[in-house]
Amino acid sequence: MAGVAQPPKRGLPPPPRPRFGPVDREKTCPLLLRVFTKAGSHHVNDDFAVRGKEPKDEVQIYTWKDASLRELTDLVKEVAPTARRRNAKLSFAFVYPDKRGRFVVREVGQTFSFGNGRLDDGKTLAELGFEIGDYLDVAIM
């Protein structure tokens, strides 16, 4: 039929691209990640309620959004002796303000102190939804 527009033909969709490619750490400036550690459990939302009065057990790490939980585990072990225990398990949570401005602690992954490739070792901050300005809360169990 002349004059009738045909819908465009669709081929196969393009192959999926990796959602988050690696960062060129030689050319990309690192971000400052404020990390709060606690033995036994995560901090609670109220621990972050007043800016400037965050928990005292803070470590500041310069890293990139493609940092894996394994990399962060190894960095935490350098400063937190309880994280060096052979059977220690680390639970990671992002701390960020919700739509009302109140801080929320949201668990995002777990690792064992001595990596075995299980749990969430290979997940990166970017894959887990980290945004610059979020804090990282680490419960060492």
C-alpha positions in Angstrom: 0.0 0.0 0.0 1.5 3.2 -1.1 1.3 6.1 1.3 0.8 4.0 4.5 3.7 4.3 6.9 5.2 1.0 8.0 6.6 0.7 11.5 10.4 0.5 11.5 11.7 -3.0 11.5 13.3 -3.9 14.8 16.3 -6.2 14.8 17.8 -7.8 17.8 18.4 -5.4 20.7 22.0 -4.4 21.1 24.0 -6.5 23.5 23.8 -5.3 27.1 26.5 -3.0 28.2 28.0 -3.2 31.6 26.1 -0.8 33.8 29.2 0.5 35.6 32.5 0.3 33.9 35.7 0.5 35.7 37.1 3.9 36.7 40.5 5.0 35.4 42.0 5.5 38.8 45.0 7.3 37.3 42.8 10.0 35.7 39.8 10.1 38.0 39.9 12.0 41.3 38.9 9.8 44.3 36.0 10.6 46.5 36.1 11.0 50.3 34.1 8.2 51.9 33.2 8.6 55.6 33.2 5.2 57.2 31.7 4.4 60.6 32.4 1.1 62.2 30.7 -0.6 65.1 31.1 -4.0 66.7 28.0 -6.2 66.9 25.5 -4.2 64.9 24.9 -1.2 62.6 24.5 2.3 64.0 20.9 3.4 64.2 19.3 6.2 62.2 19.3 8.5 65.2 23.1 8.2 65.6 23.3 10.4 62.4 20.5 12.8 63.3 22.6 15.8 64.1 25.2 16.9 61.6 28.6 17.3 63.3 27.6 14.8 66.0 28.1 11.6 64.0 29.4 8.5 65.8 33.0 8.9 66.9 34.3 5.7 65.3 34.9 7.3 61.9 37.6 6.5 59.4 37.9 8.6 56.2 38.9 6.8 53.1 39.7 8.1 49.6 38.3 5.7 47.1 36.4 5.4 43.8 32.8 4.3 43.0 34.1 1.1 41.5 35.6 0.0 44.8 34.4 -3.4 45.8 33.2 -4.5 49.2 36.3 -6.7 49.3 38.6 -3.7 48.8 36.7 -1.8 51.5 36.8 -4.9 53.9 40.6 -4.9 53.6 40.8 -1.2 54.3 38.5 -1.5 57.4 40.7 -4.4 58.7 43.7 -2.0 58.7 42.0 0.3 61.3 39.6 -2.0 63.2 41.3 -4.9 65.0 37.9 -6.7 65.6 37.5 -7.0 61.8 40.8 -9.0 61.6 39.3 -12.0 63.4 39.3 -15.0 61.2 35.6 -15.6 61.6 34.5 -11.9 61.4 31.7 -11.0 59.2 31.3 -7.4 58.0 27.9 -5.9 57.1 27.9 -2.8 55.0 25.1 -0.1 55.0 24.7 3.2 53.2 23.7 6.1 55.4 21.9 9.0 53.5 19.1 11.5 54.0 15.6 10.5 53.0 13.2 12.8 51.3 12.3 14.4 54.6 16.0 15.0 55.4 16.2 12.3 58.1 19.2 9.9 57.8 18.4 6.3 56.9 20.7 3.3 57.4 20.2 0.8 54.6 22.1 -2.5 54.5 23.6 -3.2 51.1 26.0 -6.2 51.5 28.1 -8.5 53.5 31.6 -10.0 53.4 33.8 -12.3 55.5 36.9 -10.8 56.9 39.0 -13.3 55.0 37.6 -13.4 51.6 36.5 -16.5 50.0 34.7 -15.0 47.0 31.3 -15.6 48.5 28.7 -13.2 49.8 29.0 -9.8 48.2 32.8 -9.4 47.9 32.7 -8.4 44.2 29.9 -5.8 44.4 31.0 -2.2 43.9 29.7 0.9 45.5 28.3 2.0 42.2 26.4 -1.2 41.6 24.9 -1.0 45.1 23.5 2.5 44.4 26.1 4.6 46.3 25.9 8.3 45.7 28.7 10.8 46.5 27.9 12.2 49.9 26.5 9.0 51.4 28.3 7.6 54.5 29.2 3.9 54.9 28.3 2.1 58.1 30.1 -1.1 58.8 28.9 -3.6 61.4 31.6 -6.0 62.5 30.1 -9.3 63.7 
